Amino acid sequence: MFKNLGGLGDMAKMMKAAQDMQAKMAELQETLANTVVMGEAGAGLVKARCTAKGELTGLEIDPAILVPSEKEVVEDLIVAAIKDAQAKAAARGQQEMARLTEGLGLPPDFKLPF
């Protein structure tokens, strides 16, 4: 069908591949927004929930640590739990991105702009 069009047949394939990749990226972004990871600190006394995109969605604090004299400890645990959740979110995002790029035949370390 594209024999007499020179490189236009290859261009059509590239455009189709780009459209497919765009659709898969949109699906991945939605999956990451709906995937929840938990981070914790203080042996579970403070837990933070994040989406796999890194958005903080919730925080749980065990009431046993809510002692006024321990305010700084509680604050440190909150920050640690949030950082743990965000690190897990980033790792999950990288795993999902690796699966996507692998499915497209791209090298595992290929960086996309998302």
C-alpha positions in Angstrom: 0.0 0.0 0.0 2.8 2.4 0.8 5.4 1.1 -1.7 5.5 4.1 -3.9 5.5 6.7 -1.0 9.1 6.2 0.0 9.6 6.8 3.7 6.0 7.9 4.3 5.0 4.3 5.3 7.6 4.4 8.0 6.4 7.8 9.1 2.8 6.4 9.4 4.1 3.5 11.6 6.0 6.0 13.8 2.9 8.2 14.2 0.9 5.1 15.1 3.5 4.0 17.6 3.6 7.6 19.1 -0.2 7.6 19.5 -0.1 4.1 21.2 2.7 5.3 23.5 0.7 8.5 24.4 -2.4 6.3 25.2 -0.3 4.0 27.4 1.3 6.9 29.2 -2.1 8.4 29.9 -3.2 5.0 31.3 -0.1 4.8 33.4 -0.6 8.3 34.8 -4.2 7.3 35.8 -2.9 4.1 37.4 -0.3 5.9 39.4 -2.9 8.4 40.6 -5.1 5.6 41.8 -2.4 3.4 43.4 -1.9 4.0 47.1 1.3 3.2 49.0 1.9 3.4 52.7 4.9 4.7 54.5 5.5 4.5 58.2 7.8 5.5 61.0 8.3 4.7 64.6 7.4 1.0 64.1 4.0 2.0 62.7 3.1 4.7 65.2 2.9 7.2 62.3 1.6 6.1 58.9 1.4 8.2 55.7 -0.6 7.4 52.6 0.5 8.6 49.2 -0.6 8.0 45.6 2.1 6.4 43.5 2.5 9.9 42.0 3.7 11.1 45.4 0.6 13.1 46.5 0.0 12.8 50.2 -3.5 11.6 50.8 -3.7 10.7 54.5 -1.9 10.5 57.8 -2.5 8.2 60.8 -1.0 8.9 64.2 -1.3 6.5 67.1 -2.8 8.5 70.0 -0.2 6.9 72.4 2.5 9.3 71.1 0.4 12.4 71.5 2.2 13.6 74.7 2.9 17.3 74.8 6.5 16.8 76.0 7.1 14.5 73.0 6.0 17.1 70.4 9.3 17.1 68.5 9.5 13.3 68.3 6.0 13.2 66.9 6.9 15.9 64.3 10.0 13.9 63.3 8.0 10.7 63.0 5.4 12.5 60.8 8.2 13.8 58.4 9.8 10.4 58.3 6.6 8.6 57.5 5.8 11.1 54.7 9.3 10.7 53.3 9.0 6.9 53.4 5.6 7.0 51.6 7.0 9.3 48.9 10.1 7.1 48.4 7.8 4.1 48.0 5.7 6.1 45.6 8.7 7.0 43.5 9.9 3.4 43.4 6.4 2.2 42.4 6.3 4.9 39.6 9.7 3.7 38.3 8.5 0.1 38.3 5.4 1.0 36.3 7.4 3.1 33.9 10.0 0.3 33.4 7.1 -2.1 32.6 5.7 0.4 30.1 9.0 1.1 28.3 9.9 -2.6 28.3 6.5 -3.3 26.6 7.4 -0.7 23.9 10.7 -2.2 23.2 12.6 0.7 24.8 15.8 0.1 26.9 15.0 -0.3 30.6 16.9 2.9 31.6 15.2 5.0 28.9 14.0 8.2 30.5 10.7 9.7 29.4 9.7 13.3 30.2 7.0 12.3 32.7 
